[in-house]
Amino acid sequence: MSRQNKVVFEFTSFSLFWQDIAAASGAHSFIYGAKMLKTNEKPVFSKPVIPQKLFYKIGEVSRITNLEPYVLRYWETEFPFLKPRKGKSGQRIYQRKDIDIILEIKRLLYEERFTIEGVRKNLSRSQIELQKEKPKTIIDEMTRNTLHTIKNRLKSIVDILNNSNGA
């Protein structure tokens, strides 16, 4: 059997090994997570519930994302924009934005079937676009009205102070 006929699908802490995909008639299916898939279907991952915390340890991120810690550590070496901070003891400390990036990487790799290089290019492009958009802050109407009211009140206070100094 050639290496090309073997495919390893990895999901959370177990792997499904399926041989002879090339010889499959298309009627075969396998279990991916808890959902039965035809061989040509993409896996669908549901968005996990992320607890509201400031910081997460690697074990928590592993449980939230259904990825092994070694995968998270490997992705840190492959994706320059995934850099969790490290605590005094050297333990990785992730923030919510890191988890969102990890989930996006996972989606692109497992659902969209991107290569690691493809994910790197795609997300680097996204990061550049986000940085370009940062200076353009959008102020909603309510905030604009509040700022206008504050500005007018400050002007009236300045006028009162100027009138009291001249008197």
C-alpha positions as protocol buffer text, in pm:
chain_id: "A"
residue {
  index: 1
  type: MET
  ca { x: 0 y: 0 z: 0 }
}
residue {
  index: 2
  type: SER
  ca { x: 142 y: 339 z: -96 }
}
residue {
  index: 3
  type: ARG
  ca { x: 174 y: 631 z: 143 }
}
residue {
  index: 4
  type: GLN
  ca { x: -62 y: 832 z: -76 }
}
residue {
  index: 5
  type: ASN
  ca { x: -346 y: 592 z: 0 }
}
residue {
  index: 6
  type: LYS
  ca { x: -320 y: 651 z: 374 }
}
residue {
  index: 7
  type: VAL
  ca { x: -479 y: 955 z: 534 }
}
residue {
  index: 8
  type: VAL
  ca { x: -472 y: 1046 z: 897 }
}
residue {
  index: 9
  type: PHE
  ca { x: -753 y: 1261 z: 1031 }
}
residue {
  index: 10
  type: GLU
  ca { x: -674 y: 1398 z: 1371 }
}
residue {
  index: 11
  type: PHE
  ca { x: -949 y: 1523 z: 1598 }
}
residue {
  index: 12
  type: THR
  ca { x: -894 y: 1621 z: 1962 }
}
residue {
  index: 13
  type: SER
  ca { x: -698 y: 1351 z: 2142 }
}
residue {
  index: 14
  type: PHE
  ca { x: -762 y: 1061 z: 1906 }
}
residue {
  index: 15
  type: SER
  ca { x: -690 y: 988 z: 1543 }
}
residue {
  index: 16
  type: LEU
  ca { x: -893 y: 810 z: 1283 }
}
residue {
  index: 17
  type: PHE
  ca { x: -680 y: 612 z: 1042 }
}
residue {
  index: 18
  type: TRP
  ca { x: -838 y: 523 z: 713 }
}
residue {
  index: 19
  type: GLN
  ca { x: -659 y: 322 z: 448 }
}
residue {
  index: 20
  type: ASP
  ca { x: -727 y: 290 z: 78 }
}
residue {
  index: 21
  type: ILE
  ca { x: -924 y: 610 z: 31 }
}
residue {
  index: 22
  type: ALA
  ca { x: -829 y: 601 z: -334 }
}
residue {
  index: 23
  type: ALA
  ca { x: -1006 y: 266 z: -365 }
}
residue {
  index: 24
  type: ALA
  ca { x: -1316 y: 385 z: -179 }
}
residue {
  index: 25
  type: SER
  ca { x: -1631 y: 391 z: -386 }
}
residue {
  index: 26
  type: GLY
  ca { x: -1768 y: 702 z: -223 }
}
residue {
  index: 27
  type: ALA
  ca { x: -2029 y: 507 z: -32 }
}
residue {
  index: 28
  type: HIS
  ca { x: -1793 y: 464 z: 261 }
}
residue {
  index: 29
  type: SER
  ca { x: -1818 y: 702 z: 549 }
}
residue {
  index: 30
  type: PHE
  ca { x: -1641 y: 753 z: 877 }
}
residue {
  index: 31
  type: ILE
  ca { x: -1708 y: 919 z: 1208 }
}
residue {
  index: 32
  type: TYR
  ca { x: -1545 y: 1257 z: 1257 }
}
residue {
  index: 33
  type: GLY
  ca { x: -1612 y: 1379 z: 1609 }
}
residue {
  index: 34
  type: ALA
  ca { x: -1976 y: 1296 z: 1669 }
}
residue {
  index: 35
  type: LYS
  ca { x: -2096 y: 1344 z: 1312 }
}
residue {
  index: 36
  type: MET
  ca { x: -2103 y: 1083 z: 1037 }
}
residue {
  index: 37
  type: LEU
  ca { x: -1942 y: 1219 z: 719 }
}
residue {
  index: 38
  type: LYS
  ca { x: -1919 y: 1103 z: 362 }
}
residue {
  index: 39
  type: THR
  ca { x: -1562 y: 1092 z: 236 }
}
residue {
  index: 40
  type: ASN
  ca { x: -1600 y: 1410 z: 32 }
}
residue {
  index: 41
  type: GLU
  ca { x: -1764 y: 1623 z: 305 }
}
residue {
  index: 42
  type: LYS
  ca { x: -1582 y: 1883 z: 511 }
}
residue {
  index: 43
  type: PRO
  ca { x: -1595 y: 1851 z: 889 }
}
residue {
  index: 44
  type: VAL
  ca { x: -1810 y: 2112 z: 1060 }
}
residue {
  index: 45
  type: PHE
  ca { x: -1694 y: 2243 z: 1396 }
}
residue {
  index: 46
  type: SER
  ca { x: -1930 y: 2424 z: 1626 }
}
residue {
  index: 47
  type: LYS
  ca { x: -1810 y: 2744 z: 1793 }
}
residue {
  index: 48
  type: PRO
  ca { x: -1707 y: 2655 z: 2148 }
}
residue {
  index: 49
  type: VAL
  ca { x: -1826 y: 2836 z: 2457 }
}
residue {
  index: 50
  type: ILE
  ca { x: -1537 y: 3043 z: 2590 }
}
residue {
  index: 51
  type: PRO
  ca { x: -1553 y: 3136 z: 2958 }
}
residue {
  index: 52
  type: GLN
  ca { x: -1524 y: 3508 z: 3031 }
}
residue {
  index: 53
  type: LYS
  ca { x: -1177 y: 3543 z: 3181 }
}
residue {
  index: 54
  type: LEU
  ca { x: -881 y: 3770 z: 3125 }
}
residue {
  index: 55
  type: PHE
  ca { x: -624 y: 3494 z: 3097 }
}
residue {
  index: 56
  type: TYR
  ca { x: -625 y: 3124 z: 3011 }
}
residue {
  index: 57
  type: LYS
  ca { x: -358 y: 2858 z: 3067 }
}
residue {
  index: 58
  type: ILE
  ca { x: -260 y: 2621 z: 2788 }
}
residue {
  index: 59
  type: GLY
  ca { x: -467 y: 2336 z: 2938 }
}
residue {
  index: 60
  type: GLU
  ca { x: -780 y: 2550 z: 2937 }
}
residue {
  index: 61
  type: VAL
  ca { x: -718 y: 2662 z: 2579 }
}
residue {
  index: 62
  type: SER
  ca { x: -662 y: 2300 z: 2484 }
}
residue {
  index: 63
  type: ARG
  ca { x: -1002 y: 2201 z: 2626 }
}
residue {
  index: 64
  type: ILE
  ca { x: -1180 y: 2501 z: 2472 }
}
residue {
  index: 65
  type: THR
  ca { x: -1037 y: 2445 z: 2123 }
}
residue {
  index: 66
  type: ASN
  ca { x: -1023 y: 2064 z: 2130 }
}
residue {
  index: 67
  type: LEU
  ca { x: -657 y: 2074 z: 2035 }
}
residue {
  index: 68
  type: GLU
  ca { x: -371 y: 1905 z: 2213 }
}
residue {
  index: 69
  type: PRO
  ca { x: -121 y: 2137 z: 2390 }
}
residue {
  index: 70
  type: TYR
  ca { x: 160 y: 2019 z: 2162 }
}
residue {
  index: 71
  type: VAL
  ca { x: -44 y: 2138 z: 1862 }
}
residue {
  index: 72
  type: LEU
  ca { x: -84 y: 2481 z: 2023 }
}
residue {
  index: 73
  type: ARG
  ca { x: 291 y: 2499 z: 2092 }
}
residue {
  index: 74
  type: TYR
  ca { x: 367 y: 2393 z: 1734 }
}
residue {
  index: 75
  type: TRP
  ca { x: 132 y: 2654 z: 1591 }
}
residue {
  index: 76
  type: GLU
  ca { x: 318 y: 2921 z: 1791 }
}
residue {
  index: 77
  type: THR
  ca { x: 631 y: 2832 z: 1592 }
}
residue {
  index: 78
  type: GLU
  ca { x: 447 y: 2835 z: 1259 }
}
residue {
  index: 79
  type: PHE
  ca { x: 234 y: 3147 z: 1296 }
}
residue {
  index: 80
  type: PRO
  ca { x: 422 y: 3462 z: 1401 }
}
residue {
  index: 81
  type: PHE
  ca { x: 102 y: 3642 z: 1500 }
}
residue {
  index: 82
  type: LEU
  ca { x: 19 y: 3374 z: 1763 }
}
residue {
  index: 83
  type: LYS
  ca { x: 237 y: 3475 z: 2058 }
}
residue {
  index: 84
  type: PRO
  ca { x: 84 y: 3419 z: 2402 }
}
residue {
  index: 85
  type: ARG
  ca { x: 257 y: 3587 z: 2691 }
}
residue {
  index: 86
  type: LYS
  ca { x: 447 y: 3382 z: 2944 }
}
residue {
  index: 87
  type: GLY
  ca { x: 408 y: 3416 z: 3319 }
}
residue {
  index: 88
  type: LYS
  ca { x: 686 y: 3428 z: 3577 }
}
residue {
  index: 89
  type: SER
  ca { x: 701 y: 3049 z: 3583 }
}
residue {
  index: 90
  type: GLY
  ca { x: 725 y: 3031 z: 3203 }
}
residue {
  index: 91
  type: GLN
  ca { x: 368 y: 2903 z: 3160 }
}
residue {
  index: 92
  type: ARG
  ca { x: 190 y: 3028 z: 2850 }
}
residue {
  index: 93
  type: ILE
  ca { x: -87 y: 3275 z: 2926 }
}
residue {
  index: 94
  type: TYR
  ca { x: -342 y: 3318 z: 2650 }
}
residue {
  index: 95
  type: GLN
  ca { x: -592 y: 3598 z: 2608 }
}
residue {
  index: 96
  type: ARG
  ca { x: -930 y: 3592 z: 2435 }
}
residue {
  index: 97
  type: LYS
  ca { x: -778 y: 3730 z: 2112 }
}
residue {
  index: 98
  type: ASP
  ca { x: -529 y: 3440 z: 2109 }
}
residue {
  index: 99
  type: ILE
  ca { x: -813 y: 3189 z: 2139 }
}
residue {
  index: 100
  type: ASP
  ca { x: -999 y: 3360 z: 1854 }
}
residue {
  index: 101
  type: ILE
  ca { x: -686 y: 3335 z: 1637 }
}
residue {
  index: 102
  type: ILE
  ca { x: -645 y: 2967 z: 1728 }
}
residue {
  index: 103
  type: LEU
  ca { x: -1007 y: 2893 z: 1637 }
}
residue {
  index: 104
  type: GLU
  ca { x: -964 y: 3073 z: 1305 }
}
residue {
  index: 105
  type: ILE
  ca { x: -646 y: 2875 z: 1230 }
}
residue {
  index: 106
  type: LYS
  ca { x: -829 y: 2554 z: 1318 }
}
residue {
  index: 107
  type: ARG
  ca { x: -1121 y: 2647 z: 1091 }
}
residue {
  index: 108
  type: LEU
  ca { x: -893 y: 2729 z: 800 }
}
residue {
  index: 109
  type: LEU
  ca { x: -688 y: 2411 z: 841 }
}
residue {
  index: 110
  type: TYR
  ca { x: -964 y: 2161 z: 913 }
}
residue {
  index: 111
  type: GLU
  ca { x: -1275 y: 2303 z: 744 }
}
residue {
  index: 112
  type: GLU
  ca { x: -1133 y: 2504 z: 455 }
}
residue {
  index: 113
  type: ARG
  ca { x: -841 y: 2260 z: 401 }
}
residue {
  index: 114
  type: PHE
  ca { x: -576 y: 2533 z: 383 }
}
residue {
  index: 115
  type: THR
  ca { x: -212 y: 2439 z: 415 }
}
residue {
  index: 116
  type: ILE
  ca { x: -10 y: 2589 z: 699 }
}
residue {
  index: 117
  type: GLU
  ca { x: 154 y: 2826 z: 450 }
}
residue {
  index: 118
  type: GLY
  ca { x: -189 y: 2920 z: 315 }
}
residue {
  index: 119
  type: VAL
  ca { x: -320 y: 2996 z: 664 }
}
residue {
  index: 120
  type: ARG
  ca { x: -9 y: 3201 z: 738 }
}
residue {
  index: 121
  type: LYS
  ca { x: -60 y: 3412 z: 423 }
}
residue {
  index: 122
  type: ASN
  ca { x: -434 y: 3446 z: 474 }
}
residue {
  index: 123
  type: LEU
  ca { x: -413 y: 3556 z: 835 }
}
residue {
  index: 124
  type: SER
  ca { x: -110 y: 3780 z: 776 }
}
residue {
  index: 125
  type: ARG
  ca { x: -312 y: 3957 z: 507 }
}
residue {
  index: 126
  type: SER
  ca { x: -604 y: 3987 z: 750 }
}
residue {
  index: 127
  type: GLN
  ca { x: -375 y: 4131 z: 1020 }
}
residue {
  index: 128
  type: ILE
  ca { x: -238 y: 4392 z: 775 }
}
residue {
  index: 129
  type: GLU
  ca { x: -592 y: 4492 z: 674 }
}
residue {
  index: 130
  type: LEU
  ca { x: -694 y: 4526 z: 1039 }
}
residue {
  index: 131
  type: GLN
  ca { x: -392 y: 4748 z: 1110 }
}
residue {
  index: 132
  type: LYS
  ca { x: -485 y: 4971 z: 815 }
}
residue {
  index: 133
  type: GLU
  ca { x: -840 y: 5005 z: 948 }
}
residue {
  index: 134
  type: LYS
  ca { x: -739 y: 5092 z: 1306 }
}
residue {
  index: 135
  type: PRO
  ca { x: -689 y: 5468 z: 1251 }
}
residue {
  index: 136
  type: LYS
  ca { x: -1035 y: 5492 z: 1100 }
}
residue {
  index: 137
  type: THR
  ca { x: -1243 y: 5479 z: 1415 }
}
residue {
  index: 138
  type: ILE
  ca { x: -1613 y: 5472 z: 1366 }
}
residue {
  index: 139
  type: ILE
  ca { x: -1810 y: 5669 z: 1624 }
}
residue {
  index: 140
  type: ASP
  ca { x: -2173 y: 5582 z: 1654 }
}
residue {
  index: 141
  type: GLU
  ca { x: -2436 y: 5858 z: 1660 }
}
residue {
  index: 142
  type: MET
  ca { x: -2500 y: 5838 z: 2034 }
}
residue {
  index: 143
  type: THR
  ca { x: -2130 y: 5881 z: 2117 }
}
residue {
  index: 144
  type: ARG
  ca { x: -2105 y: 6170 z: 1870 }
}
residue {
  index: 145
  type: ASN
  ca { x: -2403 y: 6345 z: 2035 }
}
residue {
  index: 146
  type: THR
  ca { x: -2258 y: 6290 z: 2383 }
}
residue {
  index: 147
  type: LEU
  ca { x: -1923 y: 6438 z: 2279 }
}
residue {
  index: 148
  type: HIS
  ca { x: -2098 y: 6735 z: 2116 }
}
residue {
  index: 149
  type: THR
  ca { x: -2294 y: 6800 z: 2437 }
}
residue {
  index: 150
  type: ILE
  ca { x: -1976 y: 6783 z: 2648 }
}
residue {
  index: 151
  type: LYS
  ca { x: -1800 y: 7021 z: 2409 }
}
residue {
  index: 152
  type: ASN
  ca { x: -2085 y: 7274 z: 2430 }
}
residue {
  index: 153
  type: ARG
  ca { x: -2091 y: 7257 z: 2811 }
}
residue {
  index: 154
  type: LEU
  ca { x: -1716 y: 7309 z: 2828 }
}
residue {
  index: 155
  type: LYS
  ca { x: -1748 y: 7612 z: 2599 }
}
residue {
  index: 156
  type: SER
  ca { x: -2016 y: 7758 z: 2824 }
}
residue {
  index: 157
  type: ILE
  ca { x: -1794 y: 7703 z: 3131 }
}
residue {
  index: 158
  type: VAL
  ca { x: -1506 y: 7882 z: 2953 }
}
residue {
  index: 159
  type: ASP
  ca { x: -1740 y: 8171 z: 2864 }
}
residue {
  index: 160
  type: ILE
  ca { x: -1858 y: 8198 z: 3226 }
}
residue {
  index: 161
  type: LEU
  ca { x: -1496 y: 8200 z: 3348 }
}
residue {
  index: 162
  type: ASN
  ca { x: -1396 y: 8463 z: 3091 }
}
residue {
  index: 163
  type: ASN
  ca { x: -1694 y: 8685 z: 3188 }
}
residue {
  index: 164
  type: SER
  ca { x: -1619 y: 8654 z: 3560 }
}
residue {
  index: 165
  type: ASN
  ca { x: -1251 y: 8752 z: 3505 }
}
residue {
  index: 166
  type: GLY
  ca { x: -1349 y: 9064 z: 3308 }
}
residue {
  index: 167
  type: ALA
  ca { x: -1596 y: 9182 z: 3572 }
}
